[in-house]
Amino acid sequence: MEANSILPILKKKLAFLSGGKDRRSGLILTIPLNSDQTSMEELSATLDYLLSIPSEKCKTRGFTVIVDGRRSQWNIVKTVVLMLADLCVGF
C-alpha cells in the first residue's frame, strides 16, 4: 500500500508511529481518539498502512499501542481496542 492512495486519511492523523521505542525496542503506535472525527474504516486503513511500514525485524519486536481516549466516548475506545485485538491475531 502506498501513502498516496490514502493521503487524505493520513492527513487526519488518526494514528501515528512516533519514532519512539519501548523497553524491548518495539515501536510505539499512538491512536489519539476524538469522538467527532473517528471513522473506524479510516482508522483501519491508517493502521494497515502504518503497520506495513516497519521492517520484518522491527515487527518481530512487536508494538506498544497507546490509545488516548480522553476526548472520546467509551464505546469508541472499546471498538478500537477490539479492532486492535483482531489485528494482533493476524499479525
C-alpha positions as CSV (number, residue, x, y, z in Angstrom):
1,M,0.0,0.0,0.0
2,E,1.3,3.4,-0.9
3,A,0.8,6.6,1.1
4,N,-0.5,8.4,-1.9
5,S,-3.5,6.1,-2.1
6,I,-4.7,7.1,1.4
7,L,-3.1,10.6,1.8
8,P,-6.3,12.4,2.7
9,I,-6.9,9.9,5.5
10,L,-3.3,10.1,6.7
11,K,-3.6,13.9,7.0
12,K,-6.3,13.4,9.6
13,K,-3.6,11.9,11.9
14,L,-5.9,9.2,13.3
15,A,-2.8,7.2,14.3
16,F,0.9,7.7,14.1
17,L,4.2,6.0,14.7
18,S,6.1,8.4,16.9
19,G,9.5,7.1,16.2
20,G,10.0,6.1,19.9
21,K,10.6,2.6,21.1
22,D,9.6,0.7,24.3
23,R,12.0,-1.2,26.6
24,R,12.2,-4.2,24.3
25,S,12.8,-2.0,21.3
26,G,9.2,-2.4,20.0
27,L,7.8,0.6,18.1
28,I,5.2,2.9,19.7
29,L,2.0,3.4,17.9
30,T,-0.3,6.1,19.2
31,I,-4.0,6.4,18.5
32,P,-5.5,9.8,19.7
33,L,-9.2,9.3,19.6
34,N,-11.7,12.1,19.1
35,S,-15.4,11.2,19.1
36,D,-16.5,13.6,16.4
37,Q,-13.8,12.6,13.8
38,T,-13.2,8.9,14.3
39,S,-14.2,6.7,11.4
40,M,-13.4,3.1,12.0
41,E,-12.9,2.4,8.3
42,E,-10.4,5.3,8.0
43,L,-8.6,4.2,11.2
44,S,-8.4,0.7,9.9
45,A,-6.9,1.9,6.7
46,T,-4.4,4.1,8.6
47,L,-3.4,1.2,10.8
48,D,-3.0,-1.2,7.9
49,Y,-0.7,1.3,6.2
50,L,1.3,2.2,9.4
51,L,1.8,-1.5,10.3
52,S,3.2,-2.2,6.8
53,I,6.0,0.4,7.1
54,P,8.4,-1.2,9.6
55,S,10.8,-3.9,8.5
56,E,10.2,-7.5,9.4
57,K,12.9,-7.3,12.1
58,C,11.1,-4.4,13.8
59,K,7.8,-6.2,13.5
60,T,9.1,-9.2,15.4
61,R,9.9,-7.0,18.3
62,G,6.2,-6.0,18.5
63,F,4.4,-2.7,19.1
64,T,3.3,-0.8,22.1
65,V,-0.1,0.8,21.3
66,I,-1.2,3.9,23.2
67,V,-5.0,4.5,22.8
68,D,-5.7,8.0,24.0
69,G,-9.4,8.0,24.6
70,R,-9.7,11.2,26.8
71,R,-11.6,13.1,24.1
72,S,-13.7,10.2,23.1
73,Q,-16.6,8.0,24.3
74,W,-16.1,4.7,25.9
75,N,-17.9,2.7,23.2
76,I,-15.4,4.1,20.6
77,V,-12.4,3.2,22.7
78,K,-13.8,-0.3,23.2
79,T,-14.4,-0.7,19.5
80,V,-10.8,0.4,18.7
81,V,-9.3,-2.0,21.4
82,L,-11.3,-4.9,19.9
83,M,-10.2,-3.9,16.4
84,L,-6.6,-3.9,17.6
85,A,-7.1,-7.4,19.1
86,D,-8.3,-8.6,15.7
87,L,-5.2,-7.1,14.1
88,C,-2.9,-8.8,16.5
89,V,-4.3,-12.2,15.7
90,G,-3.5,-11.7,12.0
91,F,-0.1,-10.1,12.8
